[in-house]
Each structure stands twice: as structure tokens, then as C-alpha cells.
Amino acid sequence: MSMKKALRILKIIAIVLSSIIAIAFLFIVINSKIGNSTISADIEGLGTKLLAVSYSSIDGSDDVKFAFSFNDKISIKIPLEKTSGVNIRPVIETLKRKIFRSKDIGFYLDPNSEIVIKGKSKEFSIEYDIVKGNKLSFQKNELRKELLPYYEQESKLYYEAKNWRKKKPEYSNCMMAQFDSVRFNVVAPKRTEFAKRHLDYEISPQYFLEGHVPRDTAIKYASMLSPEVKASTNGVLLTKMVSGWKSTETGSLAPEFSQTTLDGKIFDIKQLRGKYTVFDFWGSWCGPCMHGVPKMKEYYNKYKTRIEFVGIACNDKESDWKKAIEDNHMNWVQILNDKSKSDISSLYGVSSFPTKVIINQKGEIISKFSGENEAFYQKIDSLMTN
């Protein structure tokens, strides 16, 4: 191939790539202006960056779109049907694994409303204030200001661990251990303490549902919430979860519900009396859940004539749910938790995933396991050999 022909091909490739980039840029810009709720921000030092904007309602529905900041300014519209938690994160810095969450901009947004933010971007964090917004956003920002020094510490440790992963693995592992310590032993408890101090804040109930919070603590403080907070969306969710914990104690009759399975049948727990049943609360988005699928398949194939396995996907999109089942050949009964009909996760007091519940032949709950727990499989083997 002549040099002239090669240059011509390279020129064509460059034009095609430039056209694709231009079209993608135009699509992102246009799409960022579609919606009924407005985000306006002025973040000194942010510059012009590609941003990921994720938003999810408390009932679990979520979505994401991309947008740009231009010369420190952010102007985005997103479509909302319900009050939703919104998170904005710079894409490139995230891909480089330079930051963890210290550069996240997080808040709540109502349908047909506007939030206005003003702040400053630093190397490892973004400091900001909510200038205009709803009550939940002001409360969330108050908590974030308390936690920001620890978020910065997380990001520095995370970045340091990533930089030394190949050159000094032992040092990198040490940094990750420190990162985990800050994340789980410092930040998580501080969220709980914040909630205890602010029982009149609508944002507080969600922090009593985190995995590290003992149930007796959550139950105690749920009863101490102000009447207004108890009636809020987060308050009602906590109340339902507490009720679910109480109704699914060992020996309790498994709560009944009615939902449609993947194959279009109506699920009725009464039909399962006379054999053991396992409820597996999972999600296609949940890493530990998907990691545990091969073991679940092994035990399904081993005991499927004696145990009814029922997967209950929570906080999942229908398309992702169906794809995960098909790709992983999860051939047992599958249900997508439809909170508009009956929130099965709250009914069974499930706040972490995966969670597995074992029900005996009489319909009584005999065991409940959180996380991908080897003790669950040992329990199944024990029941099948007795």
C-alpha cells in the first residue's frame, strides 16, 4: 500500500471518528436539556467535563444520563415522576479511579422543581452549598459537610492503593485496608450518629436501615422519630421494615403475598405447603448476588424435588432482571418485586442483598441469612439429611 493511499485511509478514519464524536456530543447536550426538573450549579474550578447524572426514587426505579459542565457551569434537566436522589460525578476522574465519592454532588429533587448549587472543586473533593432546593437536600448537604474530610481521606487512600497495585501490592493492600476502615468503621457509624441527633429530619430513617446498624437500635429509634418524619416516605419505609423484621422472626408464619412470576403465573405461598421453600432476595445489579448464582444453581439441581426455590429480584429493571435469568440459566421460580402491588422486601424485613429465607413444610420461617453466606448452604444440607 502506497503512503498516499494509507494517508487517505487515515484521513477517512479521522473524519468518521470526528463525526461520531460530534454526533455523540450533540446527543448528550440535547438530551441534557430534556426533563421537567432543573439542576443549575456553579462549581469553581470544575471546568468543562463530561458528567454522569444518576437518579433514583426511593421505590427503587432509577436511570442515568450524561451531560457536560461548561466553564464551571452545570445546567441539566432530568425527567422525574417522583422525588428522587440525584448524584453527579465527573466521568473521567471516575474511570481513572482517582476519586471515590468526595467529588460526588448529591441531593434530592422533586418533579417540576429546581435546585441551585454553588461550590468549589479541589484536587480530591468538591465543596458545595445548596442555594435553592428542598428540605431533604439541605439535610443531606448538612451531613455531607460533616463527612467530607473523611470522604477526602477515602479518595486519597483509594488513589494511592490504585497507583501502587502493580509496583507494591503489599503496600497497595495496606492502603485498601485503611480505606475500608475509614469507609466502614468511621463514615458509616457517623451517618448513624447523625440520624440519632436529628430524629426530626426526613433523611434520617434511611440511615437506620444500613447493614451495620443493629436491629434493636433501628427499632428503638424508629419509635422515637417525630410524627412528621414517621409519615414521610423514608419514615414509612423504616416502619414497614421494622414490621417485617417482627413478622419474620424464627417460628413466624411466612407473610403471604401475591405477585406474577416470570412465566406469567400467580405465585401463592400456600401452594408450597408440604415442602421446604427458599426465598432468595437478589438483584442483577448486586455483585455478591450474582457471584453466588453458581452455588444456588448447584443446590437447586441437588434438591429441586424437595425444596422450592423462589428468586425475588428487588430494585431491578425488568430488562436487566430477565437478561440475568436467561444468561445465568436461573431456572427456578422467579419474581420481580413490584412495589406498586406488594413490597415483598419490606414485608420480609429485607434491607440488604442477597438475603435468603428458609420456610418449612408448615409455612413457618426457620432461618434467615444475609449476604452470600456459606451457613445457608450448610443449613440446607442439614435439613435434607435429617
Secondary structure by P-SEA (a helix, b strand, c coil): ccaaaaaaaaaaaaaaaaaaaaaaaaaaaaaaacccbbbbbbbccccbbbbbbbbbccccccccbbbbbcccbbbbbbbbccbbbbbbbbccccccccccccccccccccccbbbbbbbcccccbbbbbbccccaaaaaaaaaaaaaaaaaaaaaaaaaaaaaaccccaaaaaaaaaaaaaaacccaaaaaaaaaaacccccccccccccccccaaaaaaaaaaccccccccaaaaaaaaaaaaaaaaccccccbbbbbbcccbbbbbccccccbbbbbbbcccccaaaaaaaaaaaaaaaaccccbbbbbbbccccaaaaaaaaaaaccccccccccccccccccccccccccbbbbbccccccccccccccaaaaaaaaaaaac
